[in-house]
Amino acid sequence: MNRAAFTVLVVAFAAAAYGAESPLRAGAAAVDITPREFPLDLPGGFSANPAETVHDPLHARALAFADGAVTVAVVVVDTLGVGRETGDEARALAQARCGVAPTNVMIAATHTHSAPPSGSRDASGPSATYRTNLVEGIAGAIERACAALRPAQVGLGVRALPDEVFNRRWFLKPGKMPPNPFGGMDQVKMNPGTGADVLDRPAGPTDPDITVIDVRAAEGRKPLALLASYSLHYVGGVPRGQVSADYFGEVCRLLPSRVGAGEGFVGIMANGTSGDINNIPFLVGRPPREPYEQIRLVAGRVADAAWAARKEIDTYHGKARVDSAWRELTLRPRRPTAEQVAWARRVAAIKDPAELAHEPNHADSYARRVLGLEKGGETVTVALQVLRVGDLAVCSIPFETFAEIGLDLKRRSPFPRTVVLGIANGSHGYLPTPEQHKLGGYETWLGTSKVQEDASVLITDQLLAMLNELRKGDGG
């Protein structure tokens, strides 16, 4: 694809001058955003899944840093995704209340599948109430975190936990691949079931690392906050119709006990680049679990790994440069071909269930998606962001990002430690690499992957440029 077909707009770089590091301040806060009105639509695969009850609370958790010149904040929200429009409303509200620049605020979703998406301005009923409370909760978390800023020290740690992350895209053995919804044949399949008689090999890597950002008071070393990230899509095992923060919320509940924290401590669990990763060990038969059991098991192991990563931190910094970079990247949306539109119209016109049963699985769903993509805007603009706190960089990608993209960014980053958060500052579908697009599979299908097939390359290039710009002048 011709890269001249898109444009890149530099929106903002924080105005801090490059120079000596300044005393660091940090603050954290958590705000309850649990829905109170029902029903609400939860992700249900290809069927409806209205929520009626709450199992455990949802939160917006914010961690703010300041060096005297610049204040930045990371907000992690227990929700399926925070749309760009919703995030921008929360940023504007936070700016009015505490002065933090909107382009210095990163808003990431955990992507729990047991919480609704953020919705749109034209929502009504319980969905409108949920969205209003979500905007208020995100802004409130930022405001409270900024109000809690105090002299602090930050340490960075990492611990591998490979046993809970599995690539969900597999090459199958000859003759085992079913047709995709469009009637074609992919080379790989998402969630293909278990068993050595079907499975050949996974189609990509995993990222096993849990990275922790540990924050403590400069005086007395009181634990203030810990932000952990892990590239695990979610765990699941939640009964249909129940609201839950999934394993992300359970890790946050456990972290205070792991670090020996008292009142006021905020534990935060973020999602990394997990677009092709889940918690299913495809070659191993796992015993049946009761609802929420697997969530608790995984959360305990993640909290333990976060504790181990924190324990191994040997250096904390009380001085650090704080900065932010923000860019708007314009991409081309994917459009169906004339042949795909003709196929979609034919399938959408089928009314007889018996006749539809002769089509591939989910053909009717993807026919509707294809017809929805037939018309639309000529471009899609996405926000990319990098926050810097000393030797740490945090990148945002507003997609369900494949693990290998995050691994590549971390490997090529000029910072000693780089965290990459997916489904952050928006939610625009899946982000496979061009090579993964060639293999096919659910994450690459038209209607699931929404932008040009080389988007991951363009996004990586821009984030690396931003990382290098923020690192400039450090002498390393």
N, C-alpha and C positions, 0 to 999 in steps of 0.2 A: 504494500500500500504506500501511496505517496505521502510522506510526512508533511509536505507543503499544504495538504488538505486541512490541516488543523492549525490553530494559533495558540500561543501561550501568552497569557497576560500576567505580569507580575503585579499583584495587588498591593502587597505590603511587606516590608521588612521592618522589624522593630528598630527604633531609632537609637538604641544604645550604641555608644562608641566602643570600638574595640580597644581594650586597654586592660588595666589591672583588674583582677577579680575583686568583687565587693562582698561585704558581709551578707550572708544568705539569711532570708527569712522564709518561713513556710507555715502554712495553715491548712487544715482539712475540715471537712464537714460532710454529713450525710443527712439527706432529707427523704422522708417517706413519700413515695409516689404511688402507693398501692391503690388500684381502682376501688371506688366505693359504689359505683352504679353499674348495673348489668342489664342485658347481656352485652358482651364485647366479643368481637371476632378474634380468635387466636388462629395461628397457622394450623392447618389441618391436612396438609398434603394437597390432595385433589378433592377434598370434601369439606363441608362446613364443620367448624369446631367452636361453637359459641361458649364463652366462659360464663359461668354462673356463680362460682365460689372461689375463694382465695385460700391457698394452702399456706403460703409464707409470704412475707411482705416484699415489695419492690422498693428500691431506693435509687436516688441519684447521689453519687458520691464524688466529691470534688477535692482535688489536691492543688493548692496554689503555691507558687514560688515567686520571690521578689528579691532583687539585688539593689534596690534603691532607685534604679532608673526604669526598670521594666518589671511588670508583673505578668505572669502567665498562669494558666490553669488547665488542668486535665479533668474532665468530668466523665465518669463511667456510669452508664444508665442501665438499669435492669429492664430492658425492653427489646423487642425484636429488632427495631431499627429506629433511629431518629432522623427523619427527613430533613433535608437542607432548610426548607422553609421554617420548620419547627425550631431547629437549632438556631437559626438566625434571629428568630423572635426572642429566644431565651438569652442570646448574647446581647441583644439590644437592651433588654430589660436589666441584665446584670451591669452593663456599662452605665446605665442611668443611675443605678443604685450605688455602685462602688468604683466606677471609673475604669475598670479593666477594659482594654481595647478588644473589640470583637475578634480581630484577627490574632489575638493572643490566647484565645480560648479553644481548646480541642474537646469535642463532644463525641464520645464513643459509646456504642451500644454493646451490651454483652451478647446480644442475639439469642437470649433465651427464647425457645419456641413456645413457652408457656406464658408469654406476655404479648399484648397487642403491639402493632406498629404505632408510630406517633400520630398518624392520621393527617388530615388536611384541614384548612380553615373552614371549608364548607361542611364539615362533619356536623351531625346533629345527635340529640339524645345522649345516651351514656358515652358515646365516642367523643362528643364535643366536650363533655365534662372531663373525661380522661385527658384529652389533649390540653385543655386549659390548666389542669393540675400538673401535667407533665412540664409544660413551659415554666410554670411558676416554681416547680420543684427544682428544675435544672438551674434556673436563675438564682433561686434561694440558696442552693448548695454553693454556687460560685460566690455569692455575697457573703455567706457565713465563713467560707474558707478564707476569703480575703480579710474579713474582720478578725479572724483568728491568727493572722500572720504574726510570727514571733521569731526571734533569733533561733536558728536551727542548724543542724548538721545533716548531711545526706550521704548515704553509703549505697553502693551498687553491688549486687550479688547475683549469681546464677547457679542453678542446680538442674541437672538433667533428670527428667522423669519420662523415660521412653515407653514405659509399660501401659500408659493410658491413651496414647495417640496412635491412630491407625489410618493410613491412607484408604479412603473409601472407594477409589476408582481402580478397577482391576481388569487386566487382560484375562480372558477366559480361555479354557481349553477348546480345541477345535469342535465346532458344531454346537456349542453351548450359548452362543450369543443370540438373544432375541432381537427382532427388528425394533428400531426406535419408533416414536409416535408418527414420524413422517414416512414410514415404510422403508427407510434405508437401514444400513447395517453399520454400527459403530465398531471401533476397535476395542473400546473399553466400556465397562458398565459401572455405574454407581450402585453401591449397596447390593452386590450380586448374590447375597446369601452366603452361607458358610459351607465348607466342605472341599476337601482336596480333589474330589472328582469333577468339580466345576472350575475351581480357581486355578489360575496359572501364576500370576505375579502382580503386585501392585504397580500402578502406572506412574507413581511419583513418590517423593520422599515425605517424611514428617519432620517437624521441628520439635525436638524433645525438651527444649530448655524452658525452665521457669525463671524469668528474670524478675528481680525484686528491686524496688526503689524504697529504701528504708530511711525514714525521717525521724529524727529525735531532737529534743530541745537542746540548744547549745549549752545551757546551764542545767546540770543535774542529769542530763542524758535521758530524760523521760521520753518513752516512745510516743510519738505524735501520730504517725501514719505509716502504712506500708502498702505500696501498690505493687501487685504481682501481675504478670501477664503470662499466658500459656496459649499455645495454638491448638485449642480443642473447641470444636464447633459448639457443642453443648453435650449433655449426657442423656437427658430424656428419662423415660420411665414414669412420666407424669400422667395420671389419668386424664382422659379427655374432659375438657371443660373446666379444668382447675388452673388457677393462676399461680405461677411459681417463678422464683428467680433462678431455678435450676442450681447447678453446682456452684455457680458464681456467688450466689447469696449465702450458701452454706459455708464456703471458704471464708467469706467476710465475717460470718458469725464465729468461726473458729480462730481466726487470726489473733484476736486479743489474748486468748489463753496461750497461744503458741509463743507470743513475744512478751508475755507477762505485763501486759498493758493495763492501765487503769482507765478511769472515766475520761472521756474526750478523745480517746484513740479512735482512728478511722482505718479500718481495713478495706482495701479495694482490690477486686479481682477483675482483670480486663481480658478481652479476647484478642489473640494475636492474628496471625494469618492462617485461617483454618477452613478456607473454602472447600478443600478436598479432604478434610480430616474429621474423623469422628471417634467414638469410644467403643467400636465393635471389633473384637479380635477375630477376624474372619476365618482364620485357620484353627481356632480353638473353640470348643464348645463351652460356653459359659453357663453355669447353673441358672435356673430361673430366679428372678428377683421379685420381691414385692415392690409396690410403688414407692419411689423415692429411695430405695435401698442402694441402688447403684450410684445415685447422686451423692449419698452420704459417704459411700466407700471412696469414690474418686475425690471428693472434697477433702476427706481426711488425708489422703495421700498427697494431694496438692498442698495443703496447709503444712504438712510435715516437710515437704520439699522446700517450701518457702522459708520455713524455720531454719532448715539446714543451710540454705543459701544466705540467709541473714547472719547466721552464726559464723560463717566463713568470711564475712566482710572484715577486712583488717584496717581499712582506712575510711574515715568519715571526714567530709570537707565542710567547714563552716564558712568558707568563702567560695563563691562560684559566680560565673557569668551567666546571666539569665537572658534569653533572647527567643525570638520567634520569627519564622518565615512562613508566608502564605502565598500561594499562587492559584490562579484559576486556569485550568487546562480545558481547552475546547476539543471535544472528540466527535466523531461521526457516529450516529446511531446506526445499528444494523437494520436493514430493510429487507423484506422478503422479495424474492424474484417473482416474475410473472407466473412461473410454474408452481411455486409455493403458494401463491395466492389462489390459483385455480384449484390446487389440492385442498386448501383450507375451505374454500367455498363449497366444494363438493362434500367434504366431511361435515361441515356445519349444517348442511341442508338435510342430513340424514335424521329422520325423526323416529324410525323404527328401532327399538333397542336390539332386536334380533339382527337387524342389518348392521348396526353399529358394532356389534360383537365380532364381526368379521374384520374390523379394522384393528391396527395395533393398539396396545394399551395406551391410554391417555391421548389418543388421536384427536378426540373431540375437544379436550382442553387446549391442546396446542394449536388446533385449527382456529379457535377463538383468539388465542394470543397472536397468531400470525396476522389475522385480519385486523387486530388492534394496532399492529405495527405498520400496516399498509400506509397509513397517513400519520403525520406527526412533524415535529420540528426537524430542521436540517442539522442541528447540532445539539450536543449535550455538554453542558459546562459542569465540571466537577472541581471541588476544592481539595487542594493538597496542602499539607501543613507539616512543619517541623518545629518542635519546641526543643530548646537547649537549656540544660541546667548543668553547668560545669562540663564534665567529660561525658555526660549522658545526653543522648538525643532520642526524642520520641517522634516517630513519623506516623502520619495518618493516611489511610487509603479508604475511600468511601465505597468499597466493594467487599463482597465475600471473596477474599483474596487467597489464591493458592499458596500453600506452604513454601514452595520453592521460590516464590517471589520475595517473601519475607527473608528467607535464608540468604538469597542473593544480595538484598539490600544490606543486611547485617554484615555480610562478608566484605562488601565493597565500601562500607561507610568509613569516613575518616575519623569517626569517634570511637574511642575504646569500647563503649557499650552503646548499642542502639536497640531500641524497642520499636517494633512495627505493629500498630494497631489497625485491624480491619474494621469495616462497618463503622467508620469514624468520619464525622462531618458530612454525613449523607449516606444514602444506601441506593446503589445503582445496579444491583444484580451481581452476578458472578464475574470474577476476573481470572480466567485461565491465561496461561502463556500461549503464544502462537503455536508452539509444539503440541500443547495439550488440545488446542482447537482441532488440530489435524486428527487427533485420536477420537474425537466425538465424545459422546456421553452427556448425561443430563446437564452438567454445568456449562456445556458449550452450546446447547440447543438454542435456536432462535426463539426468543421469548423468555429465556432464562439468562442468557448472556446478551446484554443489550447494546454494547458498543463495539467499535471496530476491533478486529481480531488481534491487532498489534498494540492494543491499549496498554497492556502490562509493560511493554518496552518503553513506551512514551512516558508512562507514570514513573517507572524506575529511573529513567534519565533525568526527569525533572526533580525528583526527590534527591538524587545524588548531587545535582547541581545546588540545591538548597542546602544540603548537608555541608558541602564544601564551602559555600558562602558563609555559613554560620561558623565554620571551623577556621576560616581565614584569619590569619594574624596570631594564631596560637603558637606558632613556632614548631608545629609537629604534624 
